Amino acid sequence: MPDAATGDERLHWHGYSYHLDLSGRILADYEPDELEEVRSQIGEPYGVYVSCESMDAARAFLRRVLDGFDGLIDTNHYEILPAHEFLTLLDHHPGWDWRRRPSADLR
């Protein structure tokens, strides 16, 4: 359902609340060289912004929606990872907090 204040989507799922911006506007936050890096890997990007209340909510949502997704995930903490690699890291490190620990520390 759309949020009355922002027009963005709100999702309530499995006891969690999510804010979804499906407009693609998030791409305006990227530097030109970052967008070029993404384009070199996947072609023209389409950005979706997701925010939620906790890491548990984030893990639950991302595990569900990324399964089978062939694209990139920007952790919003200095890393852009292929979706399959992101999910593999979550599987091997269920408590991983990508806000505080870069993926390179897990390998």
Biopython code that builds the backbone (N, CA, C, O; Angstrom):
import numpy as np
from Bio.PDB.StructureBuilder import StructureBuilder

atoms = [
    (1, "MET", "N", (0.841, -1.181, 0.000)),
    (1, "MET", "CA", (0.000, 0.000, 0.000)),
    (1, "MET", "C", (0.884, 1.243, 0.000)),
    (1, "MET", "O", (1.916, 1.250, 0.671)),
    (2, "PRO", "N", (0.517, 2.278, -0.721)),
    (2, "PRO", "CA", (1.329, 3.501, -0.765)),
    (2, "PRO", "C", (1.308, 4.245, 0.567)),
    (2, "PRO", "O", (0.283, 4.299, 1.247)),
    (3, "ASP", "N", (2.443, 4.811, 0.923)),
    (3, "ASP", "CA", (2.561, 5.647, 2.108)),
    (3, "ASP", "C", (1.928, 6.996, 1.793)),
    (3, "ASP", "O", (2.231, 7.588, 0.757)),
    (4, "ALA", "N", (1.064, 7.487, 2.655)),
    (4, "ALA", "CA", (0.345, 8.741, 2.397)),
    (4, "ALA", "C", (1.292, 9.936, 2.286)),
    (4, "ALA", "O", (1.022, 10.859, 1.517)),
    (5, "ALA", "N", (2.381, 9.937, 3.029)),
    (5, "ALA", "CA", (3.299, 11.081, 3.028)),
    (5, "ALA", "C", (4.251, 11.078, 1.843)),
    (5, "ALA", "O", (4.511, 12.129, 1.256)),
    (6, "THR", "N", (4.777, 9.903, 1.481)),
    (6, "THR", "CA", (5.820, 9.851, 0.447)),
    (6, "THR", "C", (5.338, 9.322, -0.892)),
    (6, "THR", "O", (5.947, 9.591, -1.927)),
    (7, "GLY", "N", (4.253, 8.575, -0.872)),
    (7, "GLY", "CA", (3.800, 7.917, -2.097)),
    (7, "GLY", "C", (4.533, 6.617, -2.359)),
    (7, "GLY", "O", (4.163, 5.869, -3.264)),
    (8, "ASP", "N", (5.574, 6.336, -1.574)),
    (8, "ASP", "CA", (6.312, 5.088, -1.716)),
    (8, "ASP", "C", (5.498, 3.946, -1.125)),
    (8, "ASP", "O", (4.548, 4.159, -0.371)),
    (9, "GLU", "N", (5.884, 2.756, -1.478)),
    (9, "GLU", "CA", (5.160, 1.576, -1.023)),
    (9, "GLU", "C", (5.559, 1.190, 0.398)),
    (9, "GLU", "O", (6.717, 1.324, 0.794)),
    (10, "ARG", "N", (4.580, 0.713, 1.151)),
    (10, "ARG", "CA", (4.813, 0.139, 2.477)),
    (10, "ARG", "C", (4.373, -1.310, 2.398)),
    (10, "ARG", "O", (3.334, -1.629, 1.819)),
    (11, "LEU", "N", (5.166, -2.169, 2.979)),
    (11, "LEU", "CA", (4.854, -3.588, 3.001)),
    (11, "LEU", "C", (4.912, -4.064, 4.438)),
    (11, "LEU", "O", (5.873, -3.785, 5.155)),
    (12, "HIS", "N", (3.894, -4.776, 4.855)),
    (12, "HIS", "CA", (3.876, -5.418, 6.166)),
    (12, "HIS", "C", (3.835, -6.916, 5.885)),
    (12, "HIS", "O", (2.871, -7.428, 5.316)),
    (13, "TRP", "N", (4.898, -7.611, 6.294)),
    (13, "TRP", "CA", (5.053, -9.017, 5.931)),
    (13, "TRP", "C", (5.720, -9.774, 7.071)),
    (13, "TRP", "O", (6.777, -9.364, 7.551)),
    (14, "HIS", "N", (5.125, -10.856, 7.503)),
    (14, "HIS", "CA", (5.669, -11.724, 8.550)),
    (14, "HIS", "C", (6.044, -10.945, 9.813)),
    (14, "HIS", "O", (7.060, -11.228, 10.448)),
    (15, "GLY", "N", (5.226, -9.976, 10.163)),
    (15, "GLY", "CA", (5.447, -9.205, 11.379)),
    (15, "GLY", "C", (6.437, -8.058, 11.253)),
    (15, "GLY", "O", (6.731, -7.378, 12.236)),
    (16, "TYR", "N", (6.951, -7.843, 10.052)),
    (16, "TYR", "CA", (7.911, -6.765, 9.817)),
    (16, "TYR", "C", (7.281, -5.696, 8.925)),
    (16, "TYR", "O", (6.329, -5.956, 8.189)),
    (17, "SER", "N", (7.833, -4.501, 9.010)),
    (17, "SER", "CA", (7.381, -3.391, 8.175)),
    (17, "SER", "C", (8.536, -2.936, 7.286)),
    (17, "SER", "O", (9.672, -2.801, 7.741)),
    (18, "TYR", "N", (8.225, -2.703, 6.011)),
    (18, "TYR", "CA", (9.234, -2.312, 5.026)),
    (18, "TYR", "C", (8.783, -1.063, 4.274)),
    (18, "TYR", "O", (7.592, -0.849, 4.047)),
    (19, "HIS", "N", (9.746, -0.259, 3.899)),
    (19, "HIS", "CA", (9.528, 0.907, 3.044)),
    (19, "HIS", "C", (10.208, 0.580, 1.721)),
    (19, "HIS", "O", (11.402, 0.282, 1.694)),
    (20, "LEU", "N", (9.461, 0.634, 0.632)),
    (20, "LEU", "CA", (9.985, 0.300, -0.692)),
    (20, "LEU", "C", (9.830, 1.490, -1.625)),
    (20, "LEU", "O", (8.732, 2.024, -1.783)),
    (21, "ASP", "N", (10.922, 1.900, -2.236)),
    (21, "ASP", "CA", (10.869, 2.926, -3.275)),
    (21, "ASP", "C", (11.199, 2.228, -4.589)),
    (21, "ASP", "O", (12.352, 1.891, -4.858)),
    (22, "LEU", "N", (10.184, 2.020, -5.388)),
    (22, "LEU", "CA", (10.328, 1.298, -6.656)),
    (22, "LEU", "C", (10.514, 2.235, -7.837)),
    (22, "LEU", "O", (10.507, 1.790, -8.985)),
    (23, "SER", "N", (10.682, 3.526, -7.572)),
    (23, "SER", "CA", (10.724, 4.536, -8.633)),
    (23, "SER", "C", (12.029, 4.553, -9.416)),
    (23, "SER", "O", (12.074, 5.067, -10.534)),
    (24, "GLY", "N", (13.085, 3.999, -8.844)),
    (24, "GLY", "CA", (14.401, 4.089, -9.477)),
    (24, "GLY", "C", (15.153, 5.357, -9.118)),
    (24, "GLY", "O", (16.297, 5.534, -9.536)),
    (25, "ARG", "N", (14.527, 6.248, -8.343)),
    (25, "ARG", "CA", (15.169, 7.516, -7.962)),
    (25, "ARG", "C", (16.476, 7.328, -7.204)),
    (25, "ARG", "O", (17.327, 8.217, -7.209)),
    (26, "ILE", "N", (16.643, 6.195, -6.561)),
    (26, "ILE", "CA", (17.844, 5.944, -5.768)),
    (26, "ILE", "C", (19.103, 6.033, -6.621)),
    (26, "ILE", "O", (20.179, 6.323, -6.098)),
    (27, "LEU", "N", (18.990, 5.792, -7.914)),
    (27, "LEU", "CA", (20.169, 5.846, -8.789)),
    (27, "LEU", "C", (20.775, 7.244, -8.851)),
    (27, "LEU", "O", (21.951, 7.389, -9.185)),
    (28, "ALA", "N", (19.993, 8.270, -8.536)),
    (28, "ALA", "CA", (20.517, 9.642, -8.519)),
    (28, "ALA", "C", (21.555, 9.835, -7.413)),
    (28, "ALA", "O", (22.335, 10.787, -7.460)),
    (29, "ASP", "N", (21.574, 8.949, -6.427)),
    (29, "ASP", "CA", (22.535, 9.036, -5.327)),
    (29, "ASP", "C", (23.909, 8.475, -5.681)),
    (29, "ASP", "O", (24.858, 8.626, -4.911)),
    (30, "TYR", "N", (24.019, 7.837, -6.825)),
    (30, "TYR", "CA", (25.278, 7.205, -7.225)),
    (30, "TYR", "C", (26.158, 8.169, -8.007)),
    (30, "TYR", "O", (25.668, 9.019, -8.750)),
    (31, "GLU", "N", (27.454, 8.021, -7.828)),
    (31, "GLU", "CA", (28.429, 8.769, -8.618)),
    (31, "GLU", "C", (28.474, 8.162, -10.021)),
    (31, "GLU", "O", (28.204, 6.972, -10.184)),
    (32, "PRO", "N", (28.810, 8.964, -11.034)),
    (32, "PRO", "CA", (28.880, 8.428, -12.401)),
    (32, "PRO", "C", (29.784, 7.203, -12.534)),
    (32, "PRO", "O", (29.450, 6.272, -13.267)),
    (33, "ASP", "N", (30.918, 7.187, -11.841)),
    (33, "ASP", "CA", (31.814, 6.030, -11.943)),
    (33, "ASP", "C", (31.201, 4.781, -11.310)),
    (33, "ASP", "O", (31.461, 3.668, -11.766)),
    (34, "GLU", "N", (30.389, 4.955, -10.261)),
    (34, "GLU", "CA", (29.702, 3.811, -9.654)),
    (34, "GLU", "C", (28.680, 3.227, -10.622)),
    (34, "GLU", "O", (28.580, 2.011, -10.780)),
    (35, "LEU", "N", (27.921, 4.117, -11.269)),
    (35, "LEU", "CA", (26.930, 3.638, -12.239)),
    (35, "LEU", "C", (27.606, 2.944, -13.414)),
    (35, "LEU", "O", (27.095, 1.947, -13.924)),
    (36, "GLU", "N", (28.737, 3.458, -13.842)),
    (36, "GLU", "CA", (29.461, 2.827, -14.947)),
    (36, "GLU", "C", (29.941, 1.433, -14.557)),
    (36, "GLU", "O", (29.886, 0.504, -15.363)),
    (37, "GLU", "N", (30.406, 1.292, -13.334)),
    (37, "GLU", "CA", (30.819, -0.028, -12.830)),
    (37, "GLU", "C", (29.646, -1.007, -12.864)),
    (37, "GLU", "O", (29.795, -2.149, -13.299)),
    (38, "VAL", "N", (28.484, -0.555, -12.404)),
    (38, "VAL", "CA", (27.289, -1.402, -12.416)),
    (38, "VAL", "C", (26.910, -1.749, -13.853)),
    (38, "VAL", "O", (26.627, -2.909, -14.153)),
    (39, "ARG", "N", (26.900, -0.770, -14.730)),
    (39, "ARG", "CA", (26.551, -1.017, -16.138)),
    (39, "ARG", "C", (27.487, -2.041, -16.776)),
    (39, "ARG", "O", (27.054, -2.869, -17.577)),
    (40, "SER", "N", (28.758, -1.984, -16.423)),
    (40, "SER", "CA", (29.722, -2.919, -17.005)),
    (40, "SER", "C", (29.441, -4.356, -16.578)),
    (40, "SER", "O", (29.862, -5.299, -17.248)),
    (41, "GLN", "N", (28.731, -4.524, -15.467)),
    (41, "GLN", "CA", (28.439, -5.866, -14.960)),
    (41, "GLN", "C", (27.070, -6.384, -15.382)),
    (41, "GLN", "O", (26.914, -7.571, -15.668)),
    (42, "ILE", "N", (26.074, -5.492, -15.422)),
    (42, "ILE", "CA", (24.702, -5.982, -15.666)),
    (42, "ILE", "C", (23.941, -5.221, -16.745)),
    (42, "ILE", "O", (22.786, -5.544, -17.020)),
    (43, "GLY", "N", (24.551, -4.234, -17.352)),
    (43, "GLY", "CA", (23.813, -3.401, -18.296)),
    (43, "GLY", "C", (23.135, -2.260, -17.563)),
    (43, "GLY", "O", (23.551, -1.890, -16.465)),
    (44, "GLU", "N", (22.105, -1.707, -18.157)),
    (44, "GLU", "CA", (21.419, -0.551, -17.564)),
    (44, "GLU", "C", (20.716, -0.959, -16.266)),
    (44, "GLU", "O", (19.869, -1.852, -16.280)),
    (45, "PRO", "N", (21.058, -0.312, -15.141)),
    (45, "PRO", "CA", (20.464, -0.715, -13.864)),
    (45, "PRO", "C", (19.076, -0.125, -13.651)),
    (45, "PRO", "O", (18.712, 0.902, -14.223)),
    (46, "TYR", "N", (18.323, -0.808, -12.815)),
    (46, "TYR", "CA", (17.078, -0.279, -12.286)),
    (46, "TYR", "C", (17.196, -0.385, -10.776)),
    (46, "TYR", "O", (17.382, -1.481, -10.247)),
    (47, "GLY", "N", (17.092, 0.722, -10.083)),
    (47, "GLY", "CA", (17.302, 0.731, -8.641)),
    (47, "GLY", "C", (16.018, 0.623, -7.851)),
    (47, "GLY", "O", (15.019, 1.269, -8.167)),
    (48, "VAL", "N", (16.056, -0.200, -6.824)),
    (48, "VAL", "CA", (14.965, -0.337, -5.860)),
    (48, "VAL", "C", (15.572, -0.114, -4.484)),
    (48, "VAL", "O", (16.586, -0.720, -4.139)),
    (49, "TYR", "N", (14.952, 0.753, -3.705)),
    (49, "TYR", "CA", (15.436, 1.048, -2.360)),
    (49, "TYR", "C", (14.511, 0.375, -1.352)),
    (49, "TYR", "O", (13.289, 0.502, -1.427)),
    (50, "VAL", "N", (15.118, -0.343, -0.404)),
    (50, "VAL", "CA", (14.352, -1.024, 0.640)),
    (50, "VAL", "C", (14.925, -0.616, 1.987)),
    (50, "VAL", "O", (16.136, -0.682, 2.197)),
    (51, "SER", "N", (14.069, -0.201, 2.887)),
    (51, "SER", "CA", (14.504, 0.016, 4.266)),
    (51, "SER", "C", (13.538, -0.719, 5.187)),
    (51, "SER", "O", (12.370, -0.929, 4.859)),
    (52, "CYS", "N", (14.058, -1.099, 6.340)),
    (52, "CYS", "CA", (13.227, -1.851, 7.276)),
    (52, "CYS", "C", (13.701, -1.614, 8.700)),
    (52, "CYS", "O", (14.656, -0.875, 8.940)),
    (53, "GLU", "N", (13.030, -2.243, 9.623)),
    (53, "GLU", "CA", (13.211, -1.943, 11.037)),
    (53, "GLU", "C", (14.374, -2.651, 11.711)),
    (53, "GLU", "O", (14.815, -2.217, 12.775)),
    (54, "SER", "N", (14.884, -3.726, 11.125)),
    (54, "SER", "CA", (15.932, -4.485, 11.807)),
    (54, "SER", "C", (16.704, -5.348, 10.816)),
    (54, "SER", "O", (16.276, -5.547, 9.679)),
    (55, "MET", "N", (17.840, -5.851, 11.264)),
    (55, "MET", "CA", (18.613, -6.767, 10.431)),
    (55, "MET", "C", (17.847, -8.069, 10.215)),
    (55, "MET", "O", (17.935, -8.657, 9.137)),
    (56, "ASP", "N", (17.102, -8.530, 11.212)),
    (56, "ASP", "CA", (16.297, -9.741, 11.031)),
    (56, "ASP", "C", (15.270, -9.541, 9.924)),
    (56, "ASP", "O", (15.054, -10.427, 9.098)),
    (57, "ALA", "N", (14.641, -8.372, 9.914)),
    (57, "ALA", "CA", (13.668, -8.055, 8.860)),
    (57, "ALA", "C", (14.355, -8.019, 7.503)),
    (57, "ALA", "O", (13.828, -8.541, 6.521)),
    (58, "ALA", "N", (15.527, -7.404, 7.449)),
    (58, "ALA", "CA", (16.270, -7.313, 6.186)),
    (58, "ALA", "C", (16.651, -8.694, 5.682)),
    (58, "ALA", "O", (16.454, -9.003, 4.506)),
    (59, "ARG", "N", (17.195, -9.526, 6.559)),
    (59, "ARG", "CA", (17.598, -10.875, 6.145)),
    (59, "ARG", "C", (16.407, -11.675, 5.632)),
    (59, "ARG", "O", (16.503, -12.328, 4.593)),
    (60, "ALA", "N", (15.286, -11.630, 6.347)),
    (60, "ALA", "CA", (14.099, -12.389, 5.936)),
    (60, "ALA", "C", (13.622, -11.944, 4.556)),
    (60, "ALA", "O", (13.347, -12.774, 3.689)),
    (61, "PHE", "N", (13.528, -10.653, 4.362)),
    (61, "PHE", "CA", (13.038, -10.105, 3.094)),
    (61, "PHE", "C", (13.998, -10.421, 1.954)),
    (61, "PHE", "O", (13.578, -10.903, 0.902)),
    (62, "LEU", "N", (15.278, -10.154, 2.158)),
    (62, "LEU", "CA", (16.250, -10.340, 1.081)),
    (62, "LEU", "C", (16.401, -11.807, 0.702)),
    (62, "LEU", "O", (16.546, -12.126, -0.477)),
    (63, "ARG", "N", (16.370, -12.694, 1.675)),
    (63, "ARG", "CA", (16.429, -14.127, 1.344)),
    (63, "ARG", "C", (15.247, -14.514, 0.457)),
    (63, "ARG", "O", (15.390, -15.305, -0.476)),
    (64, "ARG", "N", (14.108, -13.961, 0.753)),
    (64, "ARG", "CA", (12.893, -14.317, 0.003)),
    (64, "ARG", "C", (12.905, -13.723, -1.402)),
    (64, "ARG", "O", (12.640, -14.436, -2.370)),
    (65, "VAL", "N", (13.202, -12.449, -1.530)),
    (65, "VAL", "CA", (13.071, -11.795, -2.841)),
    (65, "VAL", "C", (14.285, -11.988, -3.737)),
    (65, "VAL", "O", (14.165, -11.871, -4.957)),
    (66, "LEU", "N", (15.449, -12.280, -3.169)),
    (66, "LEU", "CA", (16.642, -12.416, -4.004)),
    (66, "LEU", "C", (16.837, -13.816, -4.563)),
    (66, "LEU", "O", (17.642, -14.005, -5.476)),
    (67, "ASP", "N", (16.127, -14.790, -4.042)),
    (67, "ASP", "CA", (16.272, -16.151, -4.544)),
    (67, "ASP", "C", (15.940, -16.184, -6.034)),
    (67, "ASP", "O", (14.805, -15.910, -6.426)),
    (68, "GLY", "N", (16.910, -16.513, -6.848)),
    (68, "GLY", "CA", (16.724, -16.546, -8.296)),
    (68, "GLY", "C", (16.962, -15.218, -8.989)),
    (68, "GLY", "O", (16.905, -15.153, -10.217)),
    (69, "PHE", "N", (17.229, -14.157, -8.237)),
    (69, "PHE", "CA", (17.470, -12.831, -8.813)),
    (69, "PHE", "C", (18.884, -12.769, -9.368)),
    (69, "PHE", "O", (19.841, -13.136, -8.685)),
    (70, "ASP", "N", (19.015, -12.313, -10.589)),
    (70, "ASP", "CA", (20.323, -12.172, -11.226)),
    (70, "ASP", "C", (20.629, -10.686, -11.337)),
    (70, "ASP", "O", (20.294, -10.049, -12.336)),
    (71, "GLY", "N", (21.259, -10.146, -10.323)),
    (71, "GLY", "CA", (21.560, -8.722, -10.307)),
    (71, "GLY", "C", (22.547, -8.413, -9.207)),
    (71, "GLY", "O", (23.220, -9.304, -8.688)),
    (72, "LEU", "N", (22.627, -7.151, -8.858)),
    (72, "LEU", "CA", (23.572, -6.685, -7.852)),
    (72, "LEU", "C", (22.844, -6.127, -6.638)),
    (72, "LEU", "O", (21.744, -5.584, -6.748)),
    (73, "ILE", "N", (23.474, -6.268, -5.487)),
    (73, "ILE", "CA", (22.946, -5.740, -4.237)),
    (73, "ILE", "C", (23.932, -4.722, -3.697)),
    (73, "ILE", "O", (25.103, -5.034, -3.479)),
    (74, "ASP", "N", (23.459, -3.510, -3.482)),
    (74, "ASP", "CA", (24.266, -2.482, -2.835)),
    (74, "ASP", "C", (23.903, -2.513, -1.357)),
    (74, "ASP", "O", (22.763, -2.234, -0.986)),
    (75, "THR", "N", (24.855, -2.846, -0.530)),
    (75, "THR", "CA", (24.595, -2.947, 0.907)),
    (75, "THR", "C", (24.396, -1.584, 1.559)),
    (75, "THR", "O", (24.005, -1.501, 2.723)),
    (76, "ASN", "N", (24.665, -0.516, 0.812)),
    (76, "ASN", "CA", (24.624, 0.849, 1.325)),
    (76, "ASN", "C", (25.719, 1.081, 2.366)),
    (76, "ASN", "O", (25.676, 2.035, 3.143)),
    (77, "HIS", "N", (26.697, 0.181, 2.356)),
    (77, "HIS", "CA", (27.845, 0.285, 3.258)),
    (77, "HIS", "C", (29.106, -0.081, 2.486)),
    (77, "HIS", "O", (29.882, -0.947, 2.891)),
    (78, "TYR", "N", (29.283, 0.607, 1.359)),
    (78, "TYR", "CA", (30.503, 0.559, 0.550)),
    (78, "TYR", "C", (30.722, -0.739, -0.218)),
    (78, "TYR", "O", (31.843, -1.007, -0.650)),
    (79, "GLU", "N", (29.694, -1.542, -0.396)),
    (79, "GLU", "CA", (29.855, -2.767, -1.175)),
    (79, "GLU", "C", (28.687, -2.959, -2.124)),
    (79, "GLU", "O", (27.532, -2.707, -1.781)),
    (80, "ILE", "N", (29.010, -3.406, -3.310)),
    (80, "ILE", "CA", (28.009, -3.837, -4.280)),
    (80, "ILE", "C", (28.384, -5.264, -4.651)),
    (80, "ILE", "O", (29.460, -5.510, -5.196)),
    (81, "LEU", "N", (27.490, -6.204, -4.351)),
    (81, "LEU", "CA", (27.772, -7.626, -4.525)),
    (81, "LEU", "C", (26.761, -8.276, -5.459)),
    (81, "LEU", "O", (25.602, -7.863, -5.495)),
    (82, "PRO", "N", (27.183, -9.294, -6.220)),
    (82, "PRO", "CA", (26.207, -10.088, -6.970)),
    (82, "PRO", "C", (25.215, -10.721, -5.984)),
    (82, "PRO", "O", (25.602, -11.141, -4.894)),
    (83, "ALA", "N", (23.958, -10.785, -6.367)),
    (83, "ALA", "CA", (22.918, -11.302, -5.469)),
    (83, "ALA", "C", (23.243, -12.705, -4.977)),
    (83, "ALA", "O", (23.067, -13.001, -3.796)),
    (84, "HIS", "N", (23.718, -13.577, -5.872)),
    (84, "HIS", "CA", (24.016, -14.955, -5.458)),
    (84, "HIS", "C", (25.134, -14.989, -4.416)),
    (84, "HIS", "O", (25.104, -15.822, -3.510)),
    (85, "GLU", "N", (26.112, -14.103, -4.532)),
    (85, "GLU", "CA", (27.201, -14.033, -3.551)),
    (85, "GLU", "C", (26.680, -13.508, -2.213)),
    (85, "GLU", "O", (27.054, -14.012, -1.153)),
    (86, "PHE", "N", (25.821, -12.502, -2.268)),
    (86, "PHE", "CA", (25.217, -11.950, -1.055)),
    (86, "PHE", "C", (24.448, -13.037, -0.308)),
    (86, "PHE", "O", (24.590, -13.175, 0.907)),
    (87, "LEU", "N", (23.628, -13.812, -1.034)),
    (87, "LEU", "CA", (22.844, -14.872, -0.397)),
    (87, "LEU", "C", (23.738, -15.976, 0.154)),
    (87, "LEU", "O", (23.455, -16.522, 1.220)),
    (88, "THR", "N", (24.804, -16.309, -0.552)),
    (88, "THR", "CA", (25.742, -17.320, -0.057)),
    (88, "THR", "C", (26.369, -16.865, 1.254)),
    (88, "THR", "O", (26.512, -17.654, 2.188)),
    (89, "LEU", "N", (26.741, -15.594, 1.320)),
    (89, "LEU", "CA", (27.299, -15.055, 2.563)),
    (89, "LEU", "C", (26.278, -15.130, 3.701)),
    (89, "LEU", "O", (26.637, -15.462, 4.831)),
    (90, "LEU", "N", (25.018, -14.826, 3.412)),
    (90, "LEU", "CA", (23.974, -14.931, 4.441)),
    (90, "LEU", "C", (23.795, -16.375, 4.894)),
    (90, "LEU", "O", (23.592, -16.636, 6.080)),
    (91, "ASP", "N", (23.872, -17.310, 3.954)),
    (91, "ASP", "CA", (23.724, -18.723, 4.314)),
    (91, "ASP", "C", (24.874, -19.197, 5.204)),
    (91, "ASP", "O", (24.657, -19.932, 6.167)),
    (92, "HIS", "N", (26.089, -18.773, 4.880)),
    (92, "HIS", "CA", (27.259, -19.214, 5.638)),
    (92, "HIS", "C", (27.471, -18.428, 6.934)),
    (92, "HIS", "O", (28.119, -18.909, 7.863)),
    (93, "HIS", "N", (26.927, -17.237, 6.983)),
    (93, "HIS", "CA", (27.095, -16.360, 8.155)),
    (93, "HIS", "C", (25.733, -15.747, 8.499)),
    (93, "HIS", "O", (25.507, -14.564, 8.243)),
    (94, "PRO", "N", (24.819, -16.549, 9.082)),
    (94, "PRO", "CA", (23.441, -16.096, 9.307)),
    (94, "PRO", "C", (23.305, -14.813, 10.120)),
    (94, "PRO", "O", (22.324, -14.088, 9.953)),
    (95, "GLY", "N", (24.246, -14.519, 10.979)),
    (95, "GLY", "CA", (24.165, -13.305, 11.787)),
    (95, "GLY", "C", (24.923, -12.128, 11.201)),
    (95, "GLY", "O", (25.095, -11.104, 11.863)),
    (96, "TRP", "N", (25.383, -12.271, 9.950)),
    (96, "TRP", "CA", (26.183, -11.213, 9.324)),
    (96, "TRP", "C", (25.430, -9.889, 9.311)),
    (96, "TRP", "O", (24.279, -9.812, 8.882)),
    (97, "ASP", "N", (26.106, -8.851, 9.791)),
    (97, "ASP", "CA", (25.573, -7.487, 9.755)),
    (97, "ASP", "C", (26.440, -6.697, 8.777)),
    (97, "ASP", "O", (27.504, -6.198, 9.145)),
    (98, "TRP", "N", (25.984, -6.589, 7.543)),
    (98, "TRP", "CA", (26.771, -5.942, 6.487)),
    (98, "TRP", "C", (26.981, -4.456, 6.732)),
    (98, "TRP", "O", (27.795, -3.826, 6.057)),
    (99, "ARG", "N", (26.259, -3.891, 7.686)),
    (99, "ARG", "CA", (26.482, -2.489, 8.045)),
    (99, "ARG", "C", (27.785, -2.321, 8.822)),
    (99, "ARG", "O", (28.408, -1.260, 8.777)),
    (100, "ARG", "N", (28.188, -3.357, 9.525)),
    (100, "ARG", "CA", (29.333, -3.266, 10.431)),
    (100, "ARG", "C", (30.540, -4.099, 10.008)),
    (100, "ARG", "O", (31.657, -3.860, 10.468)),
    (101, "ARG", "N", (30.312, -5.075, 9.132)),
    (101, "ARG", "CA", (31.400, -5.982, 8.757)),
    (101, "ARG", "C", (31.392, -6.202, 7.251)),
    (101, "ARG", "O", (30.433, -6.754, 6.711)),
    (102, "PRO", "N", (32.449, -5.779, 6.567)),
    (102, "PRO", "CA", (32.489, -5.978, 5.116)),
    (102, "PRO", "C", (32.579, -7.462, 4.764)),
    (102, "PRO", "O", (33.081, -8.270, 5.545)),
    (103, "SER", "N", (32.092, -7.798, 3.596)),
    (103, "SER", "CA", (32.078, -9.195, 3.171)),
    (103, "SER", "C", (33.480, -9.776, 3.081)),
    (103, "SER", "O", (33.658, -10.974, 3.299)),
    (104, "ALA", "N", (34.477, -8.964, 2.766)),
    (104, "ALA", "CA", (35.857, -9.457, 2.666)),
    (104, "ALA", "C", (36.333, -10.054, 3.990)),
    (104, "ALA", "O", (37.179, -10.948, 3.993)),
    (105, "ASP", "N", (35.804, -9.575, 5.105)),
    (105, "ASP", "CA", (36.182, -10.118, 6.415)),
    (105, "ASP", "C", (35.623, -11.518, 6.646)),
    (105, "ASP", "O", (36.075, -12.222, 7.549)),
    (106, "LEU", "N", (34.650, -11.926, 5.844)),
    (106, "LEU", "CA", (34.005, -13.227, 6.024)),
    (106, "LEU", "C", (34.672, -14.323, 5.204)),
    (106, "LEU", "O", (34.440, -15.510, 5.437)),
    (107, "ARG", "N", (35.481, -13.932, 4.269)),
    (107, "ARG", "CA", (36.065, -14.918, 3.347)),
    (107, "ARG", "C", (37.356, -15.468, 3.872)),
    (107, "ARG", "O", (37.979, -16.308, 3.222)),
]
sb = StructureBuilder()
sb.init_structure("model")
sb.init_model(0)
sb.init_chain("A")
sb.init_seg("    ")
for serial, (resi, resn, name, xyz) in enumerate(atoms, 1):
    if name == "N":
        sb.init_residue(resn, " ", resi, " ")
    sb.init_atom(name, np.array(xyz, "f"), 0.0, 1.0, " ", f" {name:<3s}", serial, name[0])
structure = sb.get_structure()
